[in-house]
């Protein structure tokens, strides 16, 4: 199958129907976090990055997005270690997740 792009697998997120109205805003806020963290990296503001990672770690699972919690924890750890390359790797993972997530309300 040369010349054909391999389709990326979707992430299926099972979400409480009661959260349906909140999910688009939550996911948009994570997109905003990517931009904010990239801006913070430019000025080495690891405290801001750590805080945002900590927030993601705490909120992801509650909204049905455990990968966001896992990535948030990794961002928090990388910020504590002042490791910009690892923060960037985490942002790539987060961006990839946000692009591929499929919501199932049950």
N, C-alpha and C positions, 0 to 999 in steps of 0.2 A: 504493500500500500504506500509506495513512495509518493511524496507530494501531498499526502493528506495529513492534516493536523489531527493529533490524537485529542479527542474530546476530554476535557477535564471532568473528573468525577464530581458530582454534586454532593454537598454536605446536607443531610436531612436533619433539620432541627424540629423536634416535637415541642410545640409551644402551647401553653395553657390558653384556651380561647378567650379567657377573661383579659388577657394581655394584648389581644389583637390590635387595639387602638394605640398601644404604647410601642409596639415593636418597630414600626418604620422610623420613629424618632430615635429609638435606642440605637438602631443600626446606623442612622445618619450621624449620631453623636460619635460613634466609633470611627466613621470616616473622618469626622472633624478632628478626632484625637490623633489620627495618623498625621494630618497636616500640622497640628499643634506640636506633636513630638518631633517631627522633622524640623520645625522652626526652633524648637528648644535645643536640638542637637547642634544647630548652627552656632549657638552661643554657649554650648556646654552646660545647659541648665538641667543637670541631672536630678535636682530636687523636684522640678516640675515633672520630668519624665517618670520618676519613681512614684510620685503621687498619682499620676494618670494610670500607670500600670497597676498600682494598688487598687484603684477604683474599679478598673476592669476586672481584676481578680475577684473582687467582691460582688460585682453585679452580674457577670456573665451567666453563671449557673442559675441565678434567680429568674432570669429571663429565658432559660432553656438553651443557653449557648455556652456549654462547658468549654469549647475551644477558646472562647474569648477569655474565660477565667484562667485557663492554662497559659495562654499567650500573655495575659496581663501579669501573671506571676513571673514569667520569664523576663518581661520588660522591667518589672520592679527590681528583680535580682541584677539584671545587666546594668541598670541605672545605679544601684548601690555600689557596683564594681567599677562604675564609670567606664563602661565598655561600649563605645558607640557602634562598633561593628555588630555586636550581638543585638543591640537595640534595633539597628537597621534590619537584621535578619528577622527579628520578631515582627517588625512592621510589614515586611514582605509576607510573612505568614498570615498576619491579620488581614491584610489587603486581599490575599488569595481567598481566605475564608469568606470575607464579605462579598466577594464576587461570585462565589460558588454556593452560598447557602440557599437552601430551599426550605420554605416554612411549611410545616404540617401542623394544623391546629387540632389538637385532640385532648 
